[in-house]
């Protein structure tokens, strides 16, 4: 049986931030911003694919993906 997965988190981040691609140097060059509310939306979509017990942990995982792409997380 084939299991359908949700879109990749990086694609959802790019759509939320309105960027074409992530930063080649994420610690130095920030390419966009995402809000906590957008992270919660992405985590809600990806919850079944993530290895997280609760929503708080899922949001933290999604936040880490955003940082590794060079996105700044704003409140």
ABEGO torsion letter per residue (X at the ends): XBBBBBBBAAAAAAAAAGBABBBABAAABBABBBBAAAAAAAAAAAAAABBBABAAAAAAAAAAAAAAAGBBBBX
